[in-house]
């Protein structure tokens, strides 16, 4: 489990300066929401490598059975980590967003 404090500390204090790469859109998709678009990172190979390495420092691969990607943007990083460590990956989505057999829990 990666803590929120980890996310904020490496975004703000990293040598990579990810904050300059992540686009911010206030009031999107509705008023009061700050949408952070990390899609520009996908076009920056060094930023992607940095993120994967920083996340990799947060766990030991022997302790991982499966990576979980939360909603659509989380699928990208979870897929990369799963491939790197030869593990499986599960997509976690809101009910009704995936076809076929799914598992619901609360």
PyMOL commands that place a pseudoatom at each C-alpha (Angstrom):
pseudoatom trace, name=CA, resn=UNK, resi=1, chain=A, elem=C, hetatm=0, pos=[0.000, 0.000, 0.000]
pseudoatom trace, name=CA, resn=UNK, resi=2, chain=A, elem=C, hetatm=0, pos=[1.433, 3.345, -1.040]
pseudoatom trace, name=CA, resn=UNK, resi=3, chain=A, elem=C, hetatm=0, pos=[0.610, 6.168, 1.354]
pseudoatom trace, name=CA, resn=UNK, resi=4, chain=A, elem=C, hetatm=0, pos=[-0.713, 9.535, 0.127]
pseudoatom trace, name=CA, resn=UNK, resi=5, chain=A, elem=C, hetatm=0, pos=[2.236, 11.237, 1.835]
pseudoatom trace, name=CA, resn=UNK, resi=6, chain=A, elem=C, hetatm=0, pos=[4.574, 9.272, -0.454]
pseudoatom trace, name=CA, resn=UNK, resi=7, chain=A, elem=C, hetatm=0, pos=[2.738, 10.575, -3.510]
pseudoatom trace, name=CA, resn=UNK, resi=8, chain=A, elem=C, hetatm=0, pos=[2.916, 14.198, -2.467]
pseudoatom trace, name=CA, resn=UNK, resi=9, chain=A, elem=C, hetatm=0, pos=[6.531, 14.060, -1.281]
pseudoatom trace, name=CA, resn=UNK, resi=10, chain=A, elem=C, hetatm=0, pos=[7.984, 12.612, -4.468]
pseudoatom trace, name=CA, resn=UNK, resi=11, chain=A, elem=C, hetatm=0, pos=[5.859, 14.800, -6.758]
pseudoatom trace, name=CA, resn=UNK, resi=12, chain=A, elem=C, hetatm=0, pos=[6.992, 17.973, -5.012]
pseudoatom trace, name=CA, resn=UNK, resi=13, chain=A, elem=C, hetatm=0, pos=[10.576, 17.190, -3.957]
pseudoatom trace, name=CA, resn=UNK, resi=14, chain=A, elem=C, hetatm=0, pos=[11.845, 14.974, -6.756]
pseudoatom trace, name=CA, resn=UNK, resi=15, chain=A, elem=C, hetatm=0, pos=[14.745, 15.983, -8.959]
pseudoatom trace, name=CA, resn=UNK, resi=16, chain=A, elem=C, hetatm=0, pos=[12.490, 15.147, -11.886]
pseudoatom trace, name=CA, resn=UNK, resi=17, chain=A, elem=C, hetatm=0, pos=[10.103, 18.030, -10.971]
pseudoatom trace, name=CA, resn=UNK, resi=18, chain=A, elem=C, hetatm=0, pos=[6.977, 16.126, -11.937]
pseudoatom trace, name=CA, resn=UNK, resi=19, chain=A, elem=C, hetatm=0, pos=[4.839, 19.050, -10.832]
pseudoatom trace, name=CA, resn=UNK, resi=20, chain=A, elem=C, hetatm=0, pos=[5.899, 21.023, -13.918]
pseudoatom trace, name=CA, resn=UNK, resi=21, chain=A, elem=C, hetatm=0, pos=[4.855, 18.112, -16.160]
pseudoatom trace, name=CA, resn=UNK, resi=22, chain=A, elem=C, hetatm=0, pos=[1.430, 17.484, -14.599]
pseudoatom trace, name=CA, resn=UNK, resi=23, chain=A, elem=C, hetatm=0, pos=[-1.182, 19.838, -16.041]
pseudoatom trace, name=CA, resn=UNK, resi=24, chain=A, elem=C, hetatm=0, pos=[-3.797, 21.229, -13.637]
pseudoatom trace, name=CA, resn=UNK, resi=25, chain=A, elem=C, hetatm=0, pos=[-7.326, 22.158, -14.697]
pseudoatom trace, name=CA, resn=UNK, resi=26, chain=A, elem=C, hetatm=0, pos=[-9.363, 23.913, -12.002]
pseudoatom trace, name=CA, resn=UNK, resi=27, chain=A, elem=C, hetatm=0, pos=[-13.118, 23.353, -11.982]
pseudoatom trace, name=CA, resn=UNK, resi=28, chain=A, elem=C, hetatm=0, pos=[-12.970, 20.316, -14.254]
pseudoatom trace, name=CA, resn=UNK, resi=29, chain=A, elem=C, hetatm=0, pos=[-15.106, 18.296, -14.755]
pseudoatom trace, name=CA, resn=UNK, resi=30, chain=A, elem=C, hetatm=0, pos=[-17.182, 20.494, -12.446]
pseudoatom trace, name=CA, resn=UNK, resi=31, chain=A, elem=C, hetatm=0, pos=[-16.753, 23.484, -10.169]
pseudoatom trace, name=CA, resn=UNK, resi=32, chain=A, elem=C, hetatm=0, pos=[-14.636, 22.803, -7.097]
pseudoatom trace, name=CA, resn=UNK, resi=33, chain=A, elem=C, hetatm=0, pos=[-12.658, 19.936, -8.644]
pseudoatom trace, name=CA, resn=UNK, resi=34, chain=A, elem=C, hetatm=0, pos=[-8.967, 20.288, -9.518]
pseudoatom trace, name=CA, resn=UNK, resi=35, chain=A, elem=C, hetatm=0, pos=[-8.216, 17.802, -12.304]
pseudoatom trace, name=CA, resn=UNK, resi=36, chain=A, elem=C, hetatm=0, pos=[-4.567, 16.788, -12.494]
pseudoatom trace, name=CA, resn=UNK, resi=37, chain=A, elem=C, hetatm=0, pos=[-3.756, 15.471, -15.943]
pseudoatom trace, name=CA, resn=UNK, resi=38, chain=A, elem=C, hetatm=0, pos=[-0.709, 13.261, -15.858]
pseudoatom trace, name=CA, resn=UNK, resi=39, chain=A, elem=C, hetatm=0, pos=[-0.976, 12.234, -19.518]
pseudoatom trace, name=CA, resn=UNK, resi=40, chain=A, elem=C, hetatm=0, pos=[2.001, 14.475, -20.492]
pseudoatom trace, name=CA, resn=UNK, resi=41, chain=A, elem=C, hetatm=0, pos=[4.148, 12.163, -18.333]
pseudoatom trace, name=CA, resn=UNK, resi=42, chain=A, elem=C, hetatm=0, pos=[3.297, 9.291, -20.687]
pseudoatom trace, name=CA, resn=UNK, resi=43, chain=A, elem=C, hetatm=0, pos=[5.199, 11.079, -23.450]
pseudoatom trace, name=CA, resn=UNK, resi=44, chain=A, elem=C, hetatm=0, pos=[8.269, 11.571, -21.260]
pseudoatom trace, name=CA, resn=UNK, resi=45, chain=A, elem=C, hetatm=0, pos=[10.226, 8.308, -20.993]
pseudoatom trace, name=CA, resn=UNK, resi=46, chain=A, elem=C, hetatm=0, pos=[12.550, 9.595, -18.269]
pseudoatom trace, name=CA, resn=UNK, resi=47, chain=A, elem=C, hetatm=0, pos=[9.610, 10.750, -16.128]
pseudoatom trace, name=CA, resn=UNK, resi=48, chain=A, elem=C, hetatm=0, pos=[7.876, 7.380, -16.538]
pseudoatom trace, name=CA, resn=UNK, resi=49, chain=A, elem=C, hetatm=0, pos=[11.062, 5.524, -15.587]
pseudoatom trace, name=CA, resn=UNK, resi=50, chain=A, elem=C, hetatm=0, pos=[11.501, 7.774, -12.566]
pseudoatom trace, name=CA, resn=UNK, resi=51, chain=A, elem=C, hetatm=0, pos=[7.937, 7.128, -11.370]
pseudoatom trace, name=CA, resn=UNK, resi=52, chain=A, elem=C, hetatm=0, pos=[8.238, 3.360, -11.795]
pseudoatom trace, name=CA, resn=UNK, resi=53, chain=A, elem=C, hetatm=0, pos=[11.524, 3.325, -9.862]
pseudoatom trace, name=CA, resn=UNK, resi=54, chain=A, elem=C, hetatm=0, pos=[10.123, 5.498, -7.050]
pseudoatom trace, name=CA, resn=UNK, resi=55, chain=A, elem=C, hetatm=0, pos=[7.050, 3.290, -6.682]
pseudoatom trace, name=CA, resn=UNK, resi=56, chain=A, elem=C, hetatm=0, pos=[9.288, 0.208, -6.785]
pseudoatom trace, name=CA, resn=UNK, resi=57, chain=A, elem=C, hetatm=0, pos=[11.155, 1.459, -3.709]
pseudoatom trace, name=CA, resn=UNK, resi=58, chain=A, elem=C, hetatm=0, pos=[7.916, 1.232, -1.697]
pseudoatom trace, name=CA, resn=UNK, resi=59, chain=A, elem=C, hetatm=0, pos=[7.640, -2.576, -1.689]
pseudoatom trace, name=CA, resn=UNK, resi=60, chain=A, elem=C, hetatm=0, pos=[9.567, -5.800, -2.079]
pseudoatom trace, name=CA, resn=UNK, resi=61, chain=A, elem=C, hetatm=0, pos=[8.465, -7.743, -5.151]
pseudoatom trace, name=CA, resn=UNK, resi=62, chain=A, elem=C, hetatm=0, pos=[8.369, -11.022, -3.196]
pseudoatom trace, name=CA, resn=UNK, resi=63, chain=A, elem=C, hetatm=0, pos=[5.593, -9.501, -1.064]
pseudoatom trace, name=CA, resn=UNK, resi=64, chain=A, elem=C, hetatm=0, pos=[3.411, -8.762, -4.108]
pseudoatom trace, name=CA, resn=UNK, resi=65, chain=A, elem=C, hetatm=0, pos=[0.984, -11.291, -5.584]
pseudoatom trace, name=CA, resn=UNK, resi=66, chain=A, elem=C, hetatm=0, pos=[-0.862, -8.930, -7.893]
pseudoatom trace, name=CA, resn=UNK, resi=67, chain=A, elem=C, hetatm=0, pos=[-0.881, -5.231, -8.787]
pseudoatom trace, name=CA, resn=UNK, resi=68, chain=A, elem=C, hetatm=0, pos=[-4.165, -3.323, -8.663]
pseudoatom trace, name=CA, resn=UNK, resi=69, chain=A, elem=C, hetatm=0, pos=[-4.863, -0.420, -11.001]
pseudoatom trace, name=CA, resn=UNK, resi=70, chain=A, elem=C, hetatm=0, pos=[-7.567, 1.927, -9.713]
pseudoatom trace, name=CA, resn=UNK, resi=71, chain=A, elem=C, hetatm=0, pos=[-9.793, 3.340, -12.444]
pseudoatom trace, name=CA, resn=UNK, resi=72, chain=A, elem=C, hetatm=0, pos=[-8.463, 4.124, -15.855]
pseudoatom trace, name=CA, resn=UNK, resi=73, chain=A, elem=C, hetatm=0, pos=[-5.356, 6.170, -15.044]
pseudoatom trace, name=CA, resn=UNK, resi=74, chain=A, elem=C, hetatm=0, pos=[-4.167, 3.683, -12.438]
pseudoatom trace, name=CA, resn=UNK, resi=75, chain=A, elem=C, hetatm=0, pos=[-4.237, 0.909, -15.035]
pseudoatom trace, name=CA, resn=UNK, resi=76, chain=A, elem=C, hetatm=0, pos=[-1.190, 2.381, -16.758]
pseudoatom trace, name=CA, resn=UNK, resi=77, chain=A, elem=C, hetatm=0, pos=[1.202, 2.334, -13.808]
pseudoatom trace, name=CA, resn=UNK, resi=78, chain=A, elem=C, hetatm=0, pos=[-0.132, -0.971, -12.459]
pseudoatom trace, name=CA, resn=UNK, resi=79, chain=A, elem=C, hetatm=0, pos=[0.403, -2.593, -15.866]
pseudoatom trace, name=CA, resn=UNK, resi=80, chain=A, elem=C, hetatm=0, pos=[3.989, -1.348, -16.082]
pseudoatom trace, name=CA, resn=UNK, resi=81, chain=A, elem=C, hetatm=0, pos=[4.793, -2.561, -12.558]
pseudoatom trace, name=CA, resn=UNK, resi=82, chain=A, elem=C, hetatm=0, pos=[3.105, -5.925, -13.178]
pseudoatom trace, name=CA, resn=UNK, resi=83, chain=A, elem=C, hetatm=0, pos=[5.155, -6.444, -16.330]
pseudoatom trace, name=CA, resn=UNK, resi=84, chain=A, elem=C, hetatm=0, pos=[8.387, -5.362, -14.635]
pseudoatom trace, name=CA, resn=UNK, resi=85, chain=A, elem=C, hetatm=0, pos=[7.928, -7.875, -11.812]
pseudoatom trace, name=CA, resn=UNK, resi=86, chain=A, elem=C, hetatm=0, pos=[6.208, -10.652, -13.825]
pseudoatom trace, name=CA, resn=UNK, resi=87, chain=A, elem=C, hetatm=0, pos=[3.036, -10.366, -11.740]
pseudoatom trace, name=CA, resn=UNK, resi=88, chain=A, elem=C, hetatm=0, pos=[-0.613, -10.157, -12.648]
pseudoatom trace, name=CA, resn=UNK, resi=89, chain=A, elem=C, hetatm=0, pos=[-2.714, -7.004, -12.671]
pseudoatom trace, name=CA, resn=UNK, resi=90, chain=A, elem=C, hetatm=0, pos=[-6.338, -6.413, -11.671]
pseudoatom trace, name=CA, resn=UNK, resi=91, chain=A, elem=C, hetatm=0, pos=[-8.461, -3.472, -12.814]
pseudoatom trace, name=CA, resn=UNK, resi=92, chain=A, elem=C, hetatm=0, pos=[-10.481, -1.838, -10.028]
pseudoatom trace, name=CA, resn=UNK, resi=93, chain=A, elem=C, hetatm=0, pos=[-13.454, 0.104, -11.391]
pseudoatom trace, name=CA, resn=UNK, resi=94, chain=A, elem=C, hetatm=0, pos=[-16.854, 1.410, -10.446]
pseudoatom trace, name=CA, resn=UNK, resi=95, chain=A, elem=C, hetatm=0, pos=[-19.662, -1.090, -10.802]
pseudoatom trace, name=CA, resn=UNK, resi=96, chain=A, elem=C, hetatm=0, pos=[-20.973, -1.436, -14.347]
pseudoatom trace, name=CA, resn=UNK, resi=97, chain=A, elem=C, hetatm=0, pos=[-17.813, -0.158, -16.069]
pseudoatom trace, name=CA, resn=UNK, resi=98, chain=A, elem=C, hetatm=0, pos=[-16.417, -3.553, -17.110]
pseudoatom trace, name=CA, resn=UNK, resi=99, chain=A, elem=C, hetatm=0, pos=[-18.129, -6.235, -19.212]
pseudoatom trace, name=CA, resn=UNK, resi=100, chain=A, elem=C, hetatm=0, pos=[-18.273, -9.918, -18.354]
pseudoatom trace, name=CA, resn=UNK, resi=101, chain=A, elem=C, hetatm=0, pos=[-17.898, -11.524, -14.959]
pseudoatom trace, name=CA, resn=UNK, resi=102, chain=A, elem=C, hetatm=0, pos=[-16.791, -9.116, -12.240]
pseudoatom trace, name=CA, resn=UNK, resi=103, chain=A, elem=C, hetatm=0, pos=[-16.457, -9.209, -8.465]
pseudoatom trace, name=CA, resn=UNK, resi=104, chain=A, elem=C, hetatm=0, pos=[-18.188, -6.638, -6.269]
pseudoatom trace, name=CA, resn=UNK, resi=105, chain=A, elem=C, hetatm=0, pos=[-17.024, -5.805, -2.761]
pseudoatom trace, name=CA, resn=UNK, resi=106, chain=A, elem=C, hetatm=0, pos=[-17.529, -2.968, -0.320]
for i in range(1, 106): cmd.bond("trace and resi %d" % i, "trace and resi %d" % (i + 1))
show_as sticks, trace
zoom trace
